[in-house]
C-alpha cells in the first residue's frame, strides 16, 4: 500500500511540475524591431516579417515569435517596454541613435540585436577635418558634383587615390556607383572600395565593361540558395501589396499576436522611468530578469549553411560581434590591353585574412604554354539545342562529312565559324564534355565537366549555352551578349 501511495505521489508531483513548466514557459516570445522609413523601401520590414513567419511555421517549434515593428525613435523604445518585449532589433549605424539604444539596452539589460554596423567614425561634433571634407552630399542627384569637386582638388596630384565608399542605404550606393560610371574625368589613378558586403553582380558586369575604373567590392550573400529565392519573391510581393493598400493594415495583424503582457520581477512590463507607472507608484527600478540569460544564449549561437542561412556560418564573440564569417572579394582592375576590366575573386575570412589554401589554389587555371600562332585551339562544349547540336545526318554515320568539327551545328558553331573567318590562323577543334556535364564544384574544391576541362588546361576555351553563377564566375571568365 505504501508503494502505491509513493507511486501516486510521485506521479502527482511529476504532473504538477510538468504543468508548472508548461504554464510558465511562454507560448510566444515577444520581440520588437525599430526601423527607419528607408528600411521599408529596402525590404527590411518585409525580411523581418518573412523570417518570423518562416520560423513560426516550422514543424518542431518550442515557442512562437510575436513580432511588431515601430519607427526608430528613443521615446518609442521606453513606451513599448511598458508592454514588454524580450529582444530588441534595429539597424542603426548613426553615432547618436546607436549610443542611445545601446544605453537603454545596457541599463535595462534588454538584449539588443543591431543588424547594421556599429559606428566606428567619430561624432560630427568632434574635430576631424579629413572626414568632414569627404562627407558625401545628402542629395543623391548631386553625387556627380561631389566627384567633380573632389577630382578638381586632386587635379595636380599624380599619386593614387583610394576612396572608400560608405553609404547609409543600398539606394544611395547604387546612385553613387552610377555617378562614378558616368563621371567625365580620367579615373585611372582612382581605386574605389565599396565598403559593404553586397556588391551586386549587376554592378560587376557594368564596371567590367567600362575598362578604366579600378574598383573592389565584397559579397557575403549566397544568391544561389533556395532560401534567397524565396526571400526575394516575398519582398517583391510585399512591395506590390504595399502599393495596393486594400488589405488589412499589417500593424493590425501583428498586434493580434501581442495581446499578452510581459511581467518582469512581479510587475507588468519594463519601465525606463518607474515613477511614470501610475498603477504602481512604489515601483522600484529593475532590469529585465531574463536579459543576461537570453544574451548569453544568443552569443553562444552557432548556425551553418544547413540552417538555411544566406551569409554562411553565423557565430559571435563574447562581445556579441559576428566572427569567423567568409567574404568573397571582387577586384576589378583596369587593363590597358583590353576593353574589359580584369576580374579577380579572392576569399577573406574574419580574424584570418585572405585565404590561399589548396581548395582556392585549384580554382587557378593552369598556364598554357605558348606554342606559336599555328596552335589548334581546343574548344569544349555541351549539347544544348539550338546552340550546339549533332547534325541529323551524322547521328548514326561515320562518313567523312561527319568527322571532327563538321558533325556539329547550331548558334555556337556558327559563332566559331565566324571567328575563324575574321581572325587569321584561328584553328579550332571541338569536343564534347563527357556525360554532357557543364561543371559542378566537387567536395575537394576541384571541378568536373566543362569547367574542369578549362581549369586543368585540357581545353583552351568553351563556346556553349552555360548558366553563369557565382561559383563558376570565381574560377573562369565569361563573355556574353556578343
C-alpha positions as CSV (number, residue, x, y, z in Angstrom):
1,X,0.0,0.0,0.0
2,X,2.8,2.3,0.8
3,X,4.4,1.6,-2.5
4,X,1.2,2.5,-4.3
5,X,0.9,5.7,-2.3
6,X,4.5,6.7,-3.1
7,X,4.0,5.9,-6.8
8,X,0.8,8.0,-6.8
9,X,2.5,10.9,-5.0
10,X,5.4,10.7,-7.5
11,X,3.1,10.8,-10.5
12,X,1.1,13.6,-9.0
13,X,4.2,15.6,-8.2
14,X,5.6,14.9,-11.7
15,X,2.3,16.1,-13.3
16,X,2.3,19.3,-11.2
17,X,6.0,20.0,-12.1
18,X,5.2,19.4,-15.8
19,X,2.1,21.6,-15.5
20,X,4.1,24.3,-13.8
21,X,6.8,24.2,-16.5
22,X,4.2,24.3,-19.3
23,X,2.3,27.2,-17.7
24,X,5.4,29.3,-17.0
25,X,7.0,28.7,-20.4
26,X,5.8,31.4,-22.8
27,X,3.9,30.3,-25.8
28,X,5.0,33.4,-27.7
29,X,8.3,35.3,-27.3
30,X,7.6,39.0,-27.9
31,X,10.3,40.7,-30.0
32,X,10.2,44.2,-31.5
33,X,12.1,45.9,-34.3
34,X,12.7,49.6,-34.7
35,X,13.2,50.7,-38.3
36,X,13.5,53.9,-40.4
37,X,11.2,54.8,-43.3
38,X,14.0,53.9,-45.8
39,X,14.1,50.4,-44.3
40,X,10.6,49.8,-45.6
41,X,11.6,50.7,-49.1
42,X,14.7,48.5,-49.0
43,X,12.6,45.5,-47.9
44,X,13.9,45.3,-44.3
45,X,10.5,45.2,-42.8
46,X,9.4,42.5,-45.3
47,X,12.5,40.5,-44.5
48,X,11.8,40.6,-40.8
49,X,8.2,39.5,-41.2
50,X,9.2,36.8,-43.7
51,X,11.8,35.4,-41.2
52,X,9.3,35.4,-38.3
53,X,6.7,33.6,-40.4
54,X,9.2,31.0,-41.6
55,X,10.3,30.3,-38.0
56,X,6.7,30.1,-36.7
57,X,5.7,27.7,-39.5
58,X,8.5,25.2,-38.6
59,X,7.2,21.8,-37.7
60,X,9.2,21.4,-34.5
61,X,8.9,24.7,-32.6
62,X,9.3,25.1,-28.9
63,X,7.7,28.5,-29.0
64,X,6.5,31.1,-31.5
65,X,7.7,34.6,-32.1
66,X,5.3,37.6,-31.8
67,X,6.9,40.4,-33.7
68,X,5.9,44.0,-34.4
69,X,7.7,46.9,-35.9
70,X,7.9,50.6,-34.8
71,X,9.5,53.8,-36.0
72,X,13.1,54.3,-34.9
73,X,12.8,56.8,-32.0
74,X,14.2,56.5,-28.5
75,X,10.8,57.6,-27.0
76,X,9.2,54.6,-28.7
77,X,11.6,52.2,-27.0
78,X,10.6,53.2,-23.5
79,X,6.9,53.3,-24.5
80,X,6.9,49.8,-26.0
81,X,8.8,48.3,-23.0
82,X,5.8,49.1,-20.8
83,X,4.0,46.2,-22.6
84,X,7.2,44.3,-22.5
85,X,9.5,42.5,-25.1
86,X,12.4,40.1,-24.7
87,X,14.6,41.1,-27.7
88,X,15.1,44.5,-29.4
89,X,16.1,44.6,-33.1
90,X,17.3,47.6,-35.0
91,X,19.6,48.5,-37.9
92,X,21.3,51.8,-36.8
93,X,24.7,52.9,-37.8
94,X,24.5,56.6,-36.9
95,X,26.5,57.5,-33.9
96,X,24.0,59.2,-31.6
97,X,21.0,56.9,-32.1
98,X,23.2,53.9,-31.7
99,X,24.6,55.2,-28.4
100,X,21.0,55.9,-27.2
101,X,19.7,52.4,-27.9
102,X,22.9,50.8,-26.5
103,X,22.5,52.8,-23.4
104,X,18.8,51.7,-22.9
105,X,19.8,48.1,-23.6
106,X,22.8,48.2,-21.2
107,X,20.9,49.9,-18.4
108,X,17.8,47.6,-18.5
109,X,19.7,44.5,-19.7
110,X,17.4,44.1,-22.8
111,X,19.1,42.0,-25.5
112,X,19.8,44.3,-28.5
113,X,20.5,43.0,-32.0
114,X,21.9,45.5,-34.4
115,X,21.9,44.1,-38.0
116,X,23.8,47.2,-39.2
117,X,27.4,48.0,-38.5
118,X,28.1,49.8,-35.2
119,X,29.5,53.3,-35.9
120,X,33.3,53.5,-36.0
121,X,33.7,57.1,-37.0
122,X,33.8,60.0,-34.6
123,X,30.7,62.0,-34.0
124,X,30.2,65.1,-36.1
125,X,30.8,67.4,-33.2
126,X,34.3,66.1,-32.9
127,X,37.1,67.7,-34.9
128,X,38.0,65.7,-37.9
129,X,38.7,67.8,-41.0
130,X,39.7,64.9,-43.2
131,X,36.4,63.1,-42.8
132,X,34.4,66.3,-42.9
133,X,35.9,67.3,-46.2
134,X,34.9,64.0,-47.7
135,X,31.4,63.9,-46.4
136,X,29.1,62.9,-49.3
137,X,26.2,65.2,-50.1
138,X,22.8,64.1,-48.8
139,X,21.2,64.6,-52.2
140,X,21.7,61.6,-54.5
141,X,21.2,63.7,-57.6
142,X,24.3,65.7,-56.8
143,X,26.8,62.9,-56.4
144,X,28.4,63.8,-59.7
145,X,29.1,67.3,-58.4
146,X,30.8,65.8,-55.4
147,X,33.0,63.7,-57.6
148,X,33.8,66.6,-59.9
149,X,34.8,68.8,-57.0
150,X,36.9,66.1,-55.4
151,X,38.7,65.5,-58.8
152,X,39.4,69.2,-59.1
153,X,41.1,69.2,-55.7
154,X,43.2,66.3,-56.8
155,X,43.9,67.6,-60.3
156,X,47.6,68.4,-59.8
157,X,48.3,65.3,-57.8
158,X,49.5,62.2,-59.6
159,X,49.6,59.9,-56.6
160,X,47.0,57.1,-56.5
161,X,43.7,57.9,-54.8
162,X,41.9,55.2,-52.8
163,X,38.3,56.1,-52.0
164,X,36.3,54.0,-49.5
165,X,32.6,54.4,-50.4
166,X,30.4,54.1,-47.3
167,X,26.8,54.9,-47.9
168,X,23.9,54.6,-45.5
169,X,21.4,52.8,-47.8
170,X,21.6,50.5,-50.8
171,X,19.8,53.1,-52.9
172,X,22.4,55.7,-52.2
173,X,25.1,53.2,-53.1
174,X,23.6,52.5,-56.4
175,X,23.3,56.2,-57.2
176,X,26.9,56.8,-56.2
177,X,28.2,53.9,-58.4
178,X,26.1,55.2,-61.3
179,X,27.7,58.7,-60.8
180,X,31.2,57.0,-60.9
181,X,30.4,55.2,-64.1
182,X,29.2,58.3,-65.8
183,X,31.9,60.7,-64.5
184,X,33.5,62.8,-67.2
185,X,37.2,62.7,-66.0
186,X,40.1,60.3,-66.1
187,X,39.8,57.8,-63.2
188,X,42.9,55.7,-63.9
189,X,44.6,56.8,-60.7
190,X,41.5,56.1,-58.6
191,X,40.7,53.0,-56.7
192,X,37.2,52.7,-55.3
193,X,36.4,50.3,-52.4
194,X,32.7,49.7,-51.8
195,X,32.5,49.3,-48.0
196,X,29.7,46.9,-47.6
197,X,29.0,43.2,-48.3
198,X,26.5,43.5,-51.1
199,X,28.4,44.3,-54.3
200,X,25.8,43.3,-56.9
201,X,26.7,41.1,-59.9
202,X,24.9,43.8,-62.0
203,X,27.5,46.4,-60.9
204,X,30.3,44.0,-61.5
205,X,29.4,43.5,-65.2
206,X,28.8,47.2,-65.8
207,X,32.2,48.2,-64.3
208,X,33.9,45.4,-66.1
209,X,32.7,46.7,-69.4
210,X,33.9,50.2,-68.8
211,X,37.6,49.2,-68.6
212,X,39.2,52.2,-67.0
213,X,38.0,52.1,-63.4
214,X,39.6,50.2,-60.5
215,X,37.0,49.1,-58.0
216,X,36.9,46.5,-55.2
217,X,33.7,45.1,-53.7
218,X,32.6,42.4,-51.2
219,X,29.9,39.8,-51.3
220,X,28.6,37.8,-48.3
221,X,25.2,36.8,-49.5
222,X,24.8,33.5,-51.4
223,X,22.3,34.2,-54.1
224,X,22.2,30.6,-55.4
225,X,20.3,29.2,-52.4
226,X,16.6,28.4,-52.4
227,X,16.1,30.5,-49.3
228,X,17.3,33.6,-51.1
229,X,14.9,33.0,-54.0
230,X,12.0,32.6,-51.5
231,X,13.0,35.8,-49.7
232,X,13.3,37.8,-52.9
233,X,9.9,36.6,-54.1
234,X,8.4,37.6,-50.7
235,X,9.9,41.1,-50.8
236,X,8.7,41.7,-54.3
237,X,5.2,40.6,-53.3
238,X,5.4,42.8,-50.2
239,X,6.2,45.8,-52.2
240,X,3.4,45.1,-54.6
241,X,0.9,44.8,-51.7
242,X,2.3,47.9,-50.1
243,X,1.4,49.9,-53.3
244,X,-2.1,48.4,-53.2
245,X,-3.3,49.3,-49.7
246,X,-6.5,47.3,-50.0
247,X,-6.0,44.7,-47.3
248,X,-6.0,44.9,-43.5
249,X,-3.1,47.0,-42.2
250,X,-0.1,45.0,-41.4
251,X,0.3,46.6,-37.9
252,X,-3.2,45.5,-37.0
253,X,-2.4,41.9,-37.9
254,X,0.8,41.9,-35.9
255,X,-0.8,43.4,-32.9
256,X,-3.1,40.4,-32.6
257,X,-0.1,38.4,-31.5
258,X,0.8,40.9,-28.7
259,X,-2.3,40.7,-26.5
260,X,-0.4,39.1,-23.6
261,X,1.7,41.4,-21.5
262,X,5.1,40.5,-20.1
263,X,5.6,40.6,-16.4
264,X,9.1,41.3,-15.0
265,X,10.0,40.8,-11.3
266,X,6.3,40.8,-10.4
267,X,5.5,44.0,-12.2
268,X,3.8,44.4,-15.6
269,X,6.3,45.5,-18.4
270,X,9.6,47.2,-18.0
271,X,9.9,50.9,-17.3
272,X,12.8,53.3,-18.2
273,X,11.4,55.6,-15.5
274,X,9.5,53.7,-12.8
275,X,7.9,56.9,-11.5
276,X,5.7,57.1,-14.6
277,X,3.9,53.8,-13.6
278,X,0.7,55.3,-12.2
279,X,-0.7,51.9,-11.2
280,X,2.4,51.1,-9.1
281,X,3.7,54.4,-7.6
282,X,6.2,52.5,-5.4
283,X,7.6,50.5,-8.3
284,X,11.4,50.1,-8.0
285,X,13.9,50.4,-10.9
286,X,14.6,46.9,-12.2
287,X,16.4,45.4,-15.1
288,X,14.9,42.6,-17.3
289,X,15.3,39.5,-15.2
290,X,16.0,37.2,-18.1
291,X,18.1,39.6,-20.2
292,X,21.5,38.3,-19.3
293,X,20.5,34.6,-19.9
294,X,19.0,35.4,-23.3
295,X,22.1,37.5,-24.3
296,X,24.4,34.7,-23.2
297,X,22.4,32.1,-25.2
298,X,22.4,34.4,-28.3
299,X,26.2,34.8,-28.0
300,X,26.7,31.1,-27.9
301,X,24.5,30.6,-31.0
302,X,26.1,28.8,-34.0
303,X,24.4,28.4,-37.4
304,X,25.7,26.8,-40.6
305,X,24.6,26.6,-44.2
306,X,22.4,23.6,-43.2
307,X,20.3,26.1,-41.2
308,X,19.4,27.9,-44.5
309,X,21.5,30.9,-43.7
310,X,22.1,33.4,-46.5
311,X,25.6,34.5,-45.3
312,X,27.2,31.3,-44.4
313,X,28.2,30.3,-40.8
314,X,27.0,32.6,-38.1
315,X,28.6,32.8,-34.6
316,X,29.5,35.6,-32.2
317,X,32.4,36.5,-29.9
318,X,31.9,37.4,-26.2
319,X,31.1,41.0,-27.1
320,X,28.3,39.9,-29.4
321,X,30.2,40.8,-32.6
322,X,29.9,38.3,-35.5
323,X,33.1,36.3,-36.1
324,X,34.6,33.7,-38.5
325,X,32.5,34.7,-41.5
326,X,33.6,34.4,-45.1
327,X,33.5,37.1,-47.7
328,X,34.1,37.0,-51.4
329,X,36.3,39.9,-52.6
330,X,35.7,41.0,-56.2
331,X,38.5,43.1,-57.6
332,X,38.1,44.8,-61.0
333,X,41.4,46.3,-62.3
334,X,41.8,48.5,-65.4
335,X,43.5,46.6,-68.3
336,X,45.4,48.7,-70.9
337,X,45.4,45.7,-73.3
338,X,41.7,45.1,-73.2
339,X,38.4,47.0,-73.4
340,X,37.3,45.0,-70.3
341,X,38.5,45.2,-66.7
342,X,40.4,42.3,-65.3
343,X,38.2,40.5,-62.8
344,X,39.6,38.5,-59.9
345,X,38.0,36.8,-57.0
346,X,39.6,36.3,-53.6
347,X,38.3,34.8,-50.3
348,X,38.6,36.6,-47.0
349,X,37.8,35.2,-43.5
350,X,37.2,37.4,-40.5
351,X,40.1,37.1,-37.9
352,X,42.2,35.2,-40.5
353,X,42.6,37.4,-43.6
354,X,42.9,36.3,-47.2
355,X,42.8,32.5,-47.8
356,X,45.2,30.8,-50.2
357,X,44.7,27.2,-49.3
358,X,44.7,24.2,-51.6
359,X,41.0,24.5,-52.3
360,X,41.3,28.0,-53.6
361,X,44.5,27.2,-55.5
362,X,42.6,24.6,-57.5
363,X,40.5,27.5,-58.8
364,X,43.5,28.9,-60.6
365,X,43.7,27.9,-64.3
366,X,46.9,26.2,-65.5
367,X,49.2,28.4,-67.5
368,X,49.2,27.4,-71.2
369,X,52.5,27.2,-73.0
370,X,53.0,29.5,-76.0
371,X,53.4,27.1,-79.0
372,X,53.2,29.8,-81.7
373,X,50.5,31.1,-84.0
374,X,49.6,27.8,-85.6
375,X,48.2,26.2,-82.4
376,X,44.9,24.4,-82.7
377,X,42.5,25.7,-80.1
378,X,40.7,23.1,-78.1
379,X,37.0,24.0,-77.7
380,X,34.9,22.1,-75.2
381,X,31.1,22.3,-75.3
382,X,27.9,20.6,-74.3
383,X,24.9,19.6,-76.4
384,X,22.1,22.1,-75.8
385,X,19.6,22.9,-78.6
386,X,19.6,25.1,-80.6
387,X,23.2,26.2,-79.5
388,X,25.2,23.1,-80.1
389,X,23.7,20.0,-81.9
390,X,24.9,17.0,-83.8
391,X,23.7,17.1,-87.4
392,X,20.8,14.8,-88.0
393,X,22.6,13.1,-90.9
394,X,25.6,12.5,-88.6
395,X,23.8,10.9,-85.6
396,X,24.4,7.3,-87.0
397,X,27.1,8.0,-89.6
398,X,30.9,7.8,-89.7
399,X,31.3,9.3,-93.1
400,X,34.0,11.9,-93.9
401,X,31.4,14.7,-93.8
402,X,30.6,13.7,-90.2
403,X,34.2,13.8,-88.8
404,X,35.6,16.5,-86.5
405,X,34.0,19.9,-86.4
406,X,31.8,19.1,-89.4
407,X,29.4,16.9,-87.3
408,X,28.2,19.9,-85.2
409,X,25.8,22.7,-85.9
410,X,24.0,25.4,-84.0
411,X,24.3,29.0,-83.0
412,X,27.6,28.4,-81.1
413,X,29.1,26.6,-84.0
414,X,28.1,29.4,-86.3
415,X,29.9,31.8,-83.9
416,X,33.1,29.7,-84.1
417,X,33.0,29.7,-87.9
418,X,32.6,33.4,-87.9
419,X,35.6,33.8,-85.6
420,X,37.6,31.6,-87.8
421,X,36.7,33.7,-90.9
422,X,37.5,37.0,-89.2
423,X,40.7,36.0,-87.2
424,X,43.8,34.9,-89.0
425,X,45.1,31.4,-88.1
426,X,42.2,30.8,-85.7
427,X,42.2,27.0,-85.9
428,X,40.0,25.1,-83.5
429,X,38.9,21.6,-82.6
430,X,35.5,20.9,-80.9
431,X,35.0,18.1,-78.4
432,X,32.1,17.3,-76.0
433,X,32.3,17.2,-72.3
434,X,31.7,13.6,-71.0
435,X,28.2,12.9,-69.9
436,X,27.3,16.4,-71.3
437,X,28.3,17.9,-67.9
438,X,28.6,21.7,-67.7
439,X,30.6,21.6,-64.5
440,X,30.0,21.4,-60.8
441,X,32.3,22.1,-57.8
442,X,33.4,18.9,-56.0
443,X,33.8,18.5,-52.2
444,X,37.6,18.7,-52.6
445,X,37.4,22.0,-54.4
446,X,38.0,20.6,-57.9
447,X,35.6,20.8,-60.8
448,X,34.1,18.3,-63.2
449,X,32.6,18.7,-66.6
450,X,33.2,21.6,-69.0
451,X,34.6,23.9,-66.3
452,X,37.0,21.2,-65.1
453,X,38.5,20.9,-68.6
454,X,39.1,24.7,-68.7
455,X,40.8,24.7,-65.2
456,X,43.0,21.8,-65.9
457,X,44.2,23.3,-69.2
458,X,42.7,20.4,-71.2
459,X,40.6,22.9,-73.1
460,X,41.5,26.5,-74.2
461,X,38.0,27.8,-74.4
462,X,34.4,26.9,-74.3
463,X,31.5,28.1,-76.5
464,X,28.3,26.8,-75.1
465,X,25.0,27.6,-73.5
466,X,26.1,27.8,-69.9
467,X,24.4,29.2,-66.8
468,X,26.5,31.8,-65.1
469,X,26.5,31.5,-61.3
470,X,28.8,32.8,-58.6
471,X,30.8,29.6,-58.2
472,X,31.6,29.4,-61.9
473,X,32.4,33.1,-62.1
474,X,35.0,32.7,-59.4
475,X,37.0,30.3,-61.5
476,X,36.5,31.1,-65.2
477,X,35.9,34.3,-67.2
478,X,32.6,34.7,-69.1
479,X,31.9,36.7,-72.2
480,X,28.2,37.0,-73.2
481,X,25.8,39.2,-75.2
482,X,28.1,39.4,-78.2
